[in-house]
């Protein structure tokens, strides 16, 4: 008697949850293995006060007991615990305040990457070895070579200080997100353009497209009906990790543009040994990576049903 085959989505969801638990455990023990403590920066703490603080946050317990306590709070109560630096404030509250800023910046950058990367890659493939193709190759090389913080400095110098068109820092209006979104999205757009160009060139020479050409299908109908569906499958597979890379890359840009996102909390948590806040931010980034990968897999299965059958 054959065992019933489990759903591919359920298997991926189970792997996603298991990954979260593994990242939680690894991050917890690595953070606690680092030298120093969360109260080392406090001035003139008496031994009694320091011991009381350690007891308040259960830091006087063995590490394995601290881990089991944190795991129990996470699994059964979805509680990340209190921040050790911002006393009286839960980690969940801090992340809930800062995550929308980072997610809005990442989503804007991803839209910019899609809007510029895919059309330019298609255009370059259809104009192979012509000036659009060569120009795009030079442009993508520049954006891939420049770190996003260098690109941010150049953008601020040009559009804020020289031209006075956009604000250099802050988050009080939508205008403040334009420069960081473009600085974050353009390198990803360069990667998408190169990938789209390569996959489109390969698709144009596949037997199915050649047969469509033989039947007299050309131009936009050929591109929309026969080329795009096949060419975009590798692009969709790339978008999952790319979206996570955009979000993690925003850590530096949030500091450059003074955006109150998770980047500031993550950096301060690392500097101040705020174990709970650093662990919560790491888990949130891991969750975003897993969810974007699941969405990319779902998109691939819509474009290519064979991917679902092989799962």
Buried (B, 14 or more C-beta within 10 A) or exposed (E): EEEEEEEBBEEBEEEBEEBBEEBBEEBBEEBBEEEEBBBEEEEEBEEEEBEEBBEEBEBEBEEEEBBEEBBEBBEEEEBBBBBBBBEEEBBBBBBEBBBEBBBBBBBBBBEBBBEBBBBBBBBBBBBEEEEBBEEBEEBBEEBEEBEBBEBBBEBBEEBBEEEEEBBBEEBEEEEBBBBBBBBBBBBBBBBBBBBBBBBBBBBBEBEEBEEBEEEEBEEEEBBEEBBBEBBBBBBBBBBBEBBBBBBBBBBBBBBBBBBBBBBBBBBBBBEBBBBBBBBBBBBBBBBBBBBBBBBBBBBBBEBBEEBBEEB
